[in-house]
Amino acid sequence: MEITTRTVGKGVVLDCSGKITLGPATMTVRNAIREAVQGGNRKLVLNLKDVPYIDSSGIGELVSSYTHVCNQGGKMVLLSPSKRVREPLAITKLITVFEVFEDEKLALEGS
């Protein structure tokens, strides 16, 4: 799991690649999001286009990170989740909690 952070306008895009599963991958997600928030960023876009799989621990980390961002007065949205990421979000009904976008520009405007 690798995450590249880039600033676009007043938002931050976190480009994720690799599986988000229990262990170092979930810690990588947690650390990247918390660092972005600590840096004063309040508009976060989590780009999941290159994430082929997420397990229940990864889903839990997304929820935890989403809560952390919201508690800090920010907003986190998801960008381009693959089918294998979207399915567990739909099964757990979390797809109704997260705002999901397919276009980066719209995601940044929505965040």
FIMI-311048 format. One record per residue (C-alpha): x, y, z. Coordinates in steps of 0.2 Angstrom, whole numbers, plus 5000, padded with zeros to 4 digits. Layout:
<atoms>
XYZ ...
</atoms>
This chain:
<atoms>
500050005000 500750174995 499950344996 500450494987 499850664993 499550814982 498750984984 497551034971 496751204974 496151214992 496051024993 497150874996 497050714985 497750564993 498150434978 498150264985 498850114977 498849934983 497649834994 496949905010 497049765022 497449735041 499149785046 500349905038 499149955024 497850015037 499150115046 499750195030 498050255027 497750315045 499450405045 499250495028 497550555033 498050615050 499550705043 498550795030 497350855044 498750905055 499451005041 497851115041 496951025026 495051015028 494650955011 495250775008 494950664993 495450484995 495750424977 495450234977 495650204958 497150094961 496549994976 496049824970 495449754986 494949815004 494549705019 493449735034 494949815043 495249935029 493349975029 493550005048 495050125045 494050225032 492650245044 493850295058 494750415047 493150495040 492550525058 494250595063 494150715048 492350765052 492850795070 494250915065 492951015055 493450935038 492650835025 493350675016 492650605000 493050444990 493550454972 493450314959 493250154970 493449994961 492049864960 492949764974 493049914985 491249984981 490449814985 490949805004 490449985006 488749944998 488449785008 488849875025 487750025019 489250135021 489050195003 487650305010 488850385022 490350425011 490150544996 490850444981 491350534965 492050474948 492850634943 494250724953 493650894949 491950864956 492650774971 493650924975 492151034973 491150914984 492450904998 
</atoms>
